[in-house]
Amino acid sequence: MGFADLRKEYMQRGLGEGDVDANPFRQFAVWFDETRAASSNEPNAMALATVGADGRPSLRMVLLKGADERGFVFYTNYESRKGHELADTPWAALTFFWPEMERQIRIEGHVEPVSAEESDAYFHSRPVGSQLSASASRQSEVIAGREELEQRVAALSAQYQGQEIPRPENWGGFRVIPDAIEFWQGRASRLHDRLRYRLLASGDWQIERLSP
């Protein structure tokens, strides 16, 4: 079977203006909870798009670790490619795709680092192995081989045996502060439902229907 023959018909449900909350963050919470209940996969996995100083886009999967009316939070090494790109161009796009629910959510907005206190709290909530990995990895840098990375982890594990592992200064969170959030519901014959919340200068959110 060729790629052109791969098709799926979306038949589960529709999405009308009367079906959604006036607040996009509350609507996100509703869809997230429904997806979490329906799937054992990682519902917080999201594609993160950034752009470099040369104008080239970059895309990767990261995990959502916080969501409220302040925005959507993920954590990374600030010296990674995405960290440098966000420092140069602090705008990003996120996409959640939940095939079990035939849904996706697209988010666009400005990006700011979270506070050191927030980064500290999340870092120390992680398993020790994850803390050691974050401390050992110079994310996005070329290394000679995996053995080099494993040696760093072993050295740090011995250094901090029985002690609290300090959060690296170059590791922490980013918050995407949205000005547009789109909720997409798959429909039959590709006549999908798309409702976009757009932030107005007044601070209110306007809901608009987009053509599929």
C-alpha positions as CSV (number, residue, x, y, z in Angstrom):
1,M,0.0,0.0,0.0
2,G,1.3,3.4,-0.9
3,F,1.2,6.6,1.2
4,A,-1.6,8.0,-1.0
5,D,-3.8,5.0,0.0
6,L,-3.4,5.5,3.7
7,R,-6.7,7.0,5.0
8,K,-8.8,7.1,8.1
9,E,-12.3,8.3,8.3
10,Y,-13.1,10.4,11.4
11,M,-16.5,9.6,12.7
12,Q,-16.6,10.0,16.5
13,R,-18.1,13.4,17.1
14,G,-18.5,17.0,16.1
15,L,-17.5,20.3,17.7
16,G,-19.8,23.2,17.8
17,E,-19.5,26.7,19.3
18,G,-22.0,25.7,21.9
19,D,-19.9,22.7,22.9
20,V,-16.9,24.6,24.2
21,D,-16.1,26.7,27.2
22,A,-15.6,30.4,26.7
23,N,-12.2,30.1,28.4
24,P,-9.7,28.2,26.2
25,F,-7.7,27.0,29.3
26,R,-10.8,25.4,30.8
27,Q,-11.6,23.8,27.4
28,F,-8.0,22.5,27.2
29,A,-8.4,20.9,30.6
30,V,-11.7,19.2,29.5
31,W,-10.1,17.7,26.4
32,F,-6.9,16.7,28.3
33,D,-8.9,14.9,31.0
34,E,-11.0,13.1,28.4
35,T,-7.9,12.0,26.5
36,R,-6.1,10.9,29.7
37,A,-9.1,8.7,30.6
38,A,-9.4,7.2,27.1
39,S,-5.7,6.4,26.5
40,S,-2.7,4.9,28.4
41,N,-0.3,6.8,26.1
42,E,1.3,10.0,27.1
43,P,-1.4,12.6,26.6
44,N,1.0,15.4,27.6
45,A,3.4,14.7,24.7
46,M,3.4,17.7,22.4
47,A,5.3,18.9,19.3
48,L,7.3,22.1,20.0
49,A,8.2,24.3,17.0
50,T,10.9,27.0,17.3
51,V,12.8,29.0,14.8
52,G,16.5,29.8,14.6
53,A,18.3,33.1,13.9
54,D,18.7,31.9,10.3
55,G,14.9,31.5,9.9
56,R,15.0,27.7,9.8
57,P,12.3,26.0,11.8
58,S,13.0,23.2,14.3
59,L,10.5,20.7,15.6
60,R,10.7,18.1,18.4
61,M,8.5,16.3,20.9
62,V,8.5,17.5,24.5
63,L,6.3,16.8,27.5
64,L,3.8,19.3,29.0
65,K,4.6,19.7,32.7
66,G,2.2,22.5,33.7
67,A,-0.9,24.2,32.3
68,D,-3.0,27.0,33.8
69,E,-4.2,30.5,32.7
70,R,-0.6,31.7,32.7
71,G,0.3,29.3,29.9
72,F,1.8,25.9,29.1
73,V,5.1,24.8,30.7
74,F,7.9,22.4,29.6
75,Y,11.4,21.9,30.9
76,T,14.7,21.6,29.0
77,N,18.4,22.5,28.9
78,Y,18.7,26.2,28.2
79,E,21.9,25.5,26.2
80,S,20.1,23.1,23.9
81,R,19.1,24.0,20.3
82,K,15.6,24.9,21.4
83,G,16.9,26.9,24.4
84,H,19.2,29.0,22.1
85,E,16.4,29.5,19.6
86,L,13.9,30.6,22.2
87,A,16.5,33.0,23.7
88,D,16.9,34.6,20.2
89,T,13.3,34.4,19.1
90,P,10.9,33.9,22.1
91,W,7.9,32.7,20.1
92,A,6.8,29.1,19.7
93,A,4.0,26.8,18.5
94,L,2.8,23.6,20.2
95,T,0.6,20.8,18.8
96,F,-1.1,18.0,20.7
97,F,-2.4,15.1,18.6
98,W,-4.7,12.6,20.2
99,P,-5.8,10.1,17.6
100,E,-7.9,8.1,20.0
101,M,-10.2,11.1,20.3
102,E,-9.7,12.2,16.7
103,R,-8.5,15.6,18.1
104,Q,-5.6,18.0,18.0
105,I,-4.9,21.3,19.7
106,R,-2.6,23.9,18.2
107,I,-1.1,26.7,20.5
108,E,0.9,29.7,19.4
109,G,2.4,32.4,21.7
110,H,5.2,34.2,23.3
111,V,7.7,32.3,25.5
112,E,9.3,33.2,28.8
113,P,11.5,31.3,31.3
114,V,9.6,30.2,34.4
115,S,11.0,31.3,37.8
116,A,14.0,29.7,39.4
117,E,11.7,28.6,42.2
118,E,9.4,26.7,39.7
119,S,12.3,25.1,38.0
120,D,13.8,24.0,41.3
121,A,10.5,22.5,42.5
122,Y,10.0,20.5,39.3
123,F,13.6,19.4,39.1
124,H,13.6,18.0,42.6
125,S,10.2,16.2,42.0
126,R,11.9,14.1,39.3
127,P,13.3,10.6,39.8
128,V,17.0,10.7,40.9
129,G,18.0,9.1,37.6
130,S,16.3,11.9,35.6
131,Q,18.1,14.5,37.8
132,L,21.4,12.9,37.1
133,S,20.8,12.7,33.4
134,A,19.8,16.4,33.2
135,S,23.0,17.3,35.0
136,A,25.2,15.1,32.9
137,S,23.8,15.9,29.5
138,R,25.1,18.9,27.4
139,Q,22.0,18.7,25.4
140,S,22.4,19.0,21.6
141,E,26.2,18.9,21.7
142,V,28.1,16.3,19.7
143,I,29.7,13.6,21.9
144,A,32.1,10.8,21.2
145,G,29.8,8.0,22.2
146,R,27.2,6.9,24.8
147,E,30.0,5.7,27.1
148,E,31.0,9.3,27.6
149,L,27.5,10.2,28.8
150,E,27.3,7.1,31.1
151,Q,30.6,8.0,32.7
152,R,29.4,11.5,33.5
153,V,26.2,10.0,35.1
154,A,28.3,7.6,37.2
155,A,30.6,10.3,38.4
156,L,27.7,12.6,39.4
157,S,26.0,9.7,41.1
158,A,29.1,9.1,43.2
159,Q,29.5,12.8,43.9
160,Y,26.0,13.3,45.2
161,Q,25.5,10.0,46.9
162,G,23.1,10.6,49.8
163,Q,22.8,14.3,49.0
164,E,20.4,16.5,47.2
165,I,21.4,17.0,43.6
166,P,21.5,20.7,42.7
167,R,19.5,21.9,39.7
168,P,22.0,22.9,36.9
169,E,21.8,26.6,36.2
170,N,21.4,25.9,32.5
171,W,18.3,23.7,33.1
172,G,14.8,24.9,33.7
173,G,11.4,25.7,32.4
174,F,9.8,27.7,29.6
175,R,6.2,28.9,29.6
176,V,4.3,29.4,26.3
177,I,1.9,32.3,26.8
178,P,-0.7,31.8,24.1
179,D,-2.4,34.4,22.0
180,A,-4.1,31.7,19.8
181,I,-5.4,28.2,20.7
182,E,-7.1,26.1,18.1
183,F,-9.3,23.0,18.9
184,W,-9.6,20.6,15.9
185,Q,-12.1,17.7,15.8
186,G,-11.9,15.2,13.0
187,R,-15.1,14.8,10.9
188,A,-16.2,12.6,8.0
189,S,-15.0,13.4,4.5
190,R,-12.3,15.7,5.9
191,L,-14.9,18.4,6.7
192,H,-13.3,18.9,10.1
193,D,-14.4,21.2,12.8
194,R,-11.8,23.9,13.8
195,L,-12.5,26.5,16.5
196,R,-9.8,29.0,17.3
197,Y,-9.6,31.2,20.4
198,R,-7.9,34.5,19.6
199,L,-6.7,36.8,22.3
200,L,-8.0,40.4,21.8
201,A,-6.3,43.6,23.0
202,S,-9.0,43.8,25.7
203,G,-7.7,40.5,27.2
204,D,-10.9,38.7,26.1
205,W,-10.9,35.6,24.0
206,Q,-12.8,35.5,20.7
207,I,-13.9,32.2,19.3
208,E,-13.7,31.9,15.5
209,R,-14.6,29.0,13.2
210,L,-12.0,28.2,10.6
211,S,-12.6,26.4,7.3
212,P,-11.0,22.9,7.4
